[in-house]
Amino acid sequence: MPLLLLDLDNTLIPRDAAFRAWATDFLHEHGLPATELSWLTTIDGSGYVPRSTVLSAVQRRYGLDLPPEDLVAHYRRGVNSHIHCPTSHVAALRAARAAGWTLVVVTNGGTGPQMEKMRLSGLHALVDAWVVSEEVGCEKPDPLIFDIAAQRCGVEPDSGWQAEAWMVGDHGPADIAGAQLAGIRSIWLDRGRPWSELGYRPTLSTPDLPGAIELILAEPATRPADGSAATDPTAQECRTADSAPDRVRRPSAFHV
């Protein structure tokens, strides 16, 4: 069965929303103004800034008199309490599995925190396999992590599985660059953002996960035998709302 590779944070689960919820609670608990939410979300960098950097800055800015490990524990408990997989995402994943796709999560991050998110969101029961970068010793955009994901689904390394696979993610330098390096088609979850990278582009873009899965289910199972740009991630330009309004950024059929 073809592989559908999926990023975790801000793709399958709304990680930034969970961070904002924790930050709002944190400000309230410490009697800090709600206007500080903007500062917190900026320094968080959608999770790409190391936790140690973020929390050290938080401790200095607000003069918190508590051990760093207590702040880390508070952060993790708070963020995890808001982790969930939206019902529209669950419906889309089930539709993909019903259509014969093998689903595998490919995520950068620490093994413990990422697996906890999988458990809390129920994703561990919705996908066929998962790969966490800390566990395997490599991370996106290294093509090796995609090969490991395929192997965990029982796919032989030299079987040409890349021709049928898709990668879906929100982060260009990890998800989309990684997919191109691995020879996999990709969908970028743009969430209304313009594409800014010059050296590579996604195969398609759309605002959200249900829309991405709808596009994948409507695409040919494999790229053309002649390697034409219609589905070749190394040759084509990303189709945008202007170039393909009927296929990209349209409302998803899987929202519930």
C-alpha positions in Angstrom: 0.0 0.0 0.0 1.2 3.6 -0.7 2.7 5.5 2.2 1.4 8.8 3.5 4.0 10.4 5.7 2.8 13.0 8.2 4.4 15.6 10.3 3.1 15.8 13.9 3.2 19.3 15.4 1.0 21.8 13.6 0.1 19.2 11.0 -1.7 16.4 12.8 -2.1 18.3 16.1 -2.5 22.1 16.6 0.7 22.4 18.7 0.8 26.2 18.5 -2.8 26.5 19.9 -1.8 24.2 22.8 1.2 26.5 23.5 -1.0 29.6 23.4 -3.4 28.0 25.8 -0.6 27.1 28.2 0.9 30.6 27.9 -2.5 32.2 28.7 -2.9 30.0 31.8 0.7 30.8 32.8 0.1 34.6 32.6 -3.1 34.3 34.6 -1.6 32.2 37.3 1.3 34.7 37.8 -0.8 37.8 37.6 0.9 39.0 34.4 -0.8 41.1 31.7 -2.5 39.2 28.9 -0.6 41.5 26.4 2.5 39.3 27.3 1.0 36.5 25.2 2.5 38.1 22.0 6.0 38.0 23.6 5.7 34.4 24.6 4.4 33.2 21.2 7.2 35.1 19.5 10.0 33.6 21.5 8.4 30.2 21.2 8.9 30.3 17.4 6.3 27.6 16.8 8.3 25.1 18.8 11.5 25.5 16.8 13.3 27.4 19.5 14.8 25.0 22.1 12.7 24.6 25.2 15.7 25.5 27.4 16.1 28.8 25.6 12.4 29.7 25.8 12.0 28.8 29.5 15.2 30.5 30.6 14.1 33.7 28.9 10.6 33.4 30.5 12.2 32.9 34.0 14.4 36.0 33.5 11.7 38.2 32.1 9.2 37.5 34.8 11.7 37.1 37.7 10.3 33.6 38.6 11.7 32.2 41.8 11.4 28.5 41.1 13.8 25.7 40.0 14.1 25.4 36.2 13.0 21.8 36.3 9.7 22.9 37.9 9.1 25.4 35.1 9.8 22.7 32.6 7.4 20.3 34.3 4.7 23.1 34.5 5.2 23.8 30.8 4.9 20.2 29.7 1.9 19.5 31.8 0.2 22.7 30.6 0.9 22.2 26.9 0.0 18.5 27.1 -3.3 19.2 28.8 -4.4 21.1 25.6 -3.1 18.6 23.1 -5.7 17.0 20.9 -6.3 15.8 17.3 -9.2 17.7 15.8 -12.2 15.6 14.7 -11.8 16.9 11.1 -8.2 15.4 11.2 -9.5 12.1 12.5 -12.1 11.9 9.8 -9.5 12.7 7.1 -7.0 10.0 8.4 -9.8 7.4 8.5 -10.7 8.3 4.9 -7.1 7.9 3.8 -6.8 4.5 5.5 -10.1 3.4 4.0 -8.7 4.4 0.6 -5.7 2.0 1.1 -3.0 4.4 2.4 -0.5 3.4 5.1 -0.1 6.2 7.5 3.2 6.9 9.3 4.1 9.9 11.5 7.6 11.3 10.9 8.5 13.9 13.5 11.5 15.7 14.8 11.8 16.1 18.6 12.4 14.2 21.8 11.1 10.7 21.9 9.3 11.0 25.3 7.4 14.3 24.5 6.4 13.3 21.0 5.2 9.9 22.1 3.2 11.5 24.9 1.5 13.8 22.3 0.7 10.8 20.2 -0.9 9.0 23.2 -2.8 12.0 24.5 -4.2 12.8 21.0 -5.1 9.2 20.2 -3.0 9.3 17.1 -1.1 6.1 18.1 -4.4 4.2 17.3 -5.0 6.1 14.0 -1.7 5.5 12.2 0.3 2.4 11.2 3.7 3.5 12.4 5.8 6.4 13.7 9.4 7.6 13.7 10.8 10.2 16.2 14.1 11.8 15.3 15.7 11.4 18.8 14.9 7.7 18.8 16.5 7.0 15.4 19.4 9.5 15.5 18.5 11.5 12.5 15.9 14.2 11.7 14.1 15.8 8.8 15.3 16.9 6.3 17.8 14.0 6.3 16.3 11.5 3.8 17.3 8.6 6.1 14.4 9.3 8.4 12.0 8.8 5.5 13.7 5.5 4.6 13.4 4.4 8.3 9.7 5.3 8.2 9.2 3.1 5.1 11.0 0.2 6.6 8.8 0.4 9.7 5.8 -0.2 7.4 7.4 -3.3 5.9 8.6 -1.6 2.7 11.8 -2.7 1.1 14.4 0.1 0.7 14.9 -0.5 -3.0 11.3 -1.1 -3.9 10.7 2.3 -5.4 8.2 3.2 -2.8 8.9 6.9 -3.2 7.0 7.1 -6.4 3.7 6.5 -4.6 4.4 8.3 -1.4 3.4 11.7 -0.1 4.8 13.8 2.7 2.5 16.4 4.4 3.8 19.0 6.7 3.8 22.7 7.7 7.5 23.4 7.9 9.4 24.0 4.7 13.0 23.4 5.8 12.2 20.1 7.5 9.1 18.6 5.8 9.2 19.9 2.2 13.0 20.0 1.8 13.2 16.5 3.3 10.6 15.2 1.0 12.3 16.6 -2.1 15.7 15.2 -1.0 14.0 11.8 -0.5 12.3 11.9 -3.9 8.8 12.1 -2.4 5.9 14.3 -3.5 4.8 16.8 -0.8 2.0 19.0 0.4 2.8 22.1 2.4 0.2 23.3 4.9 0.5 27.0 4.2 -2.2 28.3 6.7 -2.4 31.4 4.6 1.4 32.0 4.5 3.3 32.7 1.2 6.0 30.3 0.2 9.4 31.9 0.7 12.1 29.3 0.0 14.0 29.7 -3.3 15.8 26.3 -3.6 12.8 24.0 -3.5 9.0 23.9 -3.6 6.2 21.6 -2.5 4.3 19.7 -5.0 1.0 21.2 -3.8 -0.1 23.5 -1.0 -3.3 23.8 1.0 -4.3 25.4 4.3 -5.0 22.3 6.4 -4.6 18.6 6.8 -8.1 17.6 5.6 -7.6 19.6 2.5 -4.2 17.9 1.9 -5.6 14.4 2.2 -8.5 15.3 -0.1 -5.9 16.4 -2.7 -3.9 13.2 -2.3 -6.9 11.0 -2.7 -7.7 12.9 -5.9 -4.2 12.6 -7.4 -2.9 9.8 -9.5 -1.4 7.0 -7.3 2.0 7.4 -8.9 3.9 10.0 -10.9 3.9 9.7 -14.7 6.3 7.2 -16.2 8.0 10.0 -18.2 8.8 11.9 -15.0 6.9 14.9 -16.1 6.5 17.9 -13.8 2.8 17.1 -13.1 3.8 15.1 -10.0 7.7 15.2 -9.9 8.6 17.0 -6.6 12.1 17.8 -8.0 10.9 19.4 -11.2 7.6 21.1 -10.7 6.6 24.4 -9.2 4.1 24.4 -6.4 0.5 24.7 -7.6 -1.1 27.7 -5.9 -4.6 29.1 -5.6 -4.0 31.2 -8.7 -2.7 28.3 -10.9 -5.2 25.6 -9.8 -8.1 27.1 -7.9 -10.2 23.9 -8.3 -7.5 21.7 -6.6 -5.7 23.9 -4.0 -7.1 25.7 -1.0 -10.7 24.5 -1.6 -12.9 23.6 1.3 -12.3 20.0 2.5 -14.8 17.3 2.3 -13.6 15.8 5.6 -14.5 18.6 8.0 -17.0 17.4 10.6 
